[in-house]
Amino acid sequence: MSSITIRNLNKYYGSLHVLRDLELSIESGEGVVLLGANGCGKSTLMKCLNGLEKPKSGTISIDQQDVTGARGKRLRNIRRGAGVVFQQFNLVDNLTVFQNVLYGAMGQRPGGLLTVWHSLAPKEFREKAMHCLDRVHMAEKASHRCRELSGGQQQRIAIARMLMQSPKIILADEPVASLDPKAGIEVMDLLWEVVREHKMTVFCTLHQLDLAKSYADRIVGMKAGRIVLDSNQDSADKESLATIYQGETRVDGTSMSDQEYSPADVSTTEVA
Ligand SMILES: Nc1ncnc2c1ncn2[C@@H]1O[C@H](COP(=O)(O)OP(=O)(O)OP(=O)(O)O)[C@@H](O)[C@H]1O
């Protein structure tokens, strides 16, 4: 049984046809990386998976539950089972690290946000939040404000918040795009470690081929709103992956400048 099954998915923004008859299945426990040029539709796919955007047609099921038709409580339940990690961390800057991690438990009890508001939070939640922070090696920063932390540290907090949710599936949209290469590798190491520890399924968009090859069990390539490549790690050769970035890649039909992607981007990622 697949963890994520996408069938014949179509999504428009106005007249822009972004996802085009997209098909993809991800098995339980798989670590899948999605590669694709800017503007090919990766984030839109992630948003559809998370129920943040509604497709025009097609179906998405996560753990056999229909996401596309879900509303209200049913959608919230599906979202609870799927943790998200974003490029921009999506932490609340003015709250402490600890409060941000507690926030991951929101929705696990009636009363939502109030029940996770530090002193109001049940003991079991507070203990679990500390445990999650400890797991990402950030326990000593619990009382700091998120805005005081580096990008890499903030992404660690976002991973702790995601762990707080105890999800079975992780949707990570360019989790290292805002980080320098060294911090990026540290975050990818941590993310993949926790994914493996908890036997989670992970679907992650990236821009760096080398990172994709280092972590993914399977690499899928997207071009102009469609999945055009699907390969396991060993068969993902540079030439076939490079084709994702050649020709018409964007859904809006604009062409990329040579500066946006050069063969060097496809063949190497420098690590400081
Ligand atoms: N909310 C929106 N309203 C209108 N158009 C949008 C919206 N979000 C994205 N688009 C357009 O949809 C297309 C696909 O965007 P998307 O963000 O999914 O691409 P992407 O592959 O994630 O790109 P990147 O790698 O740069 O993040 C782009 O042409 C973008 O301008």
The ligand as an ORCA input file, in Angstrom:
! r2SCAN-3c Opt
* xyz 0 1
  N      -0.530     31.523     -5.355
  C      -0.197     31.615     -6.640
  N      -0.928     32.358     -7.502
  C      -0.602     32.434     -8.812
  N       0.460     31.810     -9.375
  C       1.232     31.066     -8.557
  C       0.950     30.925     -7.154
  N       1.897     30.122     -6.615
  C       2.726     29.776     -7.604
  N       2.323     30.342     -8.775
  C       2.960     30.154    -10.083
  O       2.912     28.757    -10.357
  C       4.109     28.347    -10.998
  C       4.754     27.223    -10.199
  O       5.186     27.764     -8.950
  P       5.795     26.848     -7.785
  O       6.093     27.758     -6.649
  O       4.920     25.692     -7.552
  O       7.144     26.356     -8.482
  P       8.431     25.694     -7.829
  O       8.835     24.577     -8.729
  O       8.187     25.373     -6.407
  O       9.499     26.861     -7.960
  P      10.750     27.225     -6.995
  O      11.746     26.123     -7.173
  O      11.230     28.529     -7.547
  O      10.224     27.338     -5.588
  C       4.984     29.599    -11.137
  O       4.793     30.136    -12.440
  C       4.421     30.525    -10.074
  O       4.600     31.873    -10.435
*
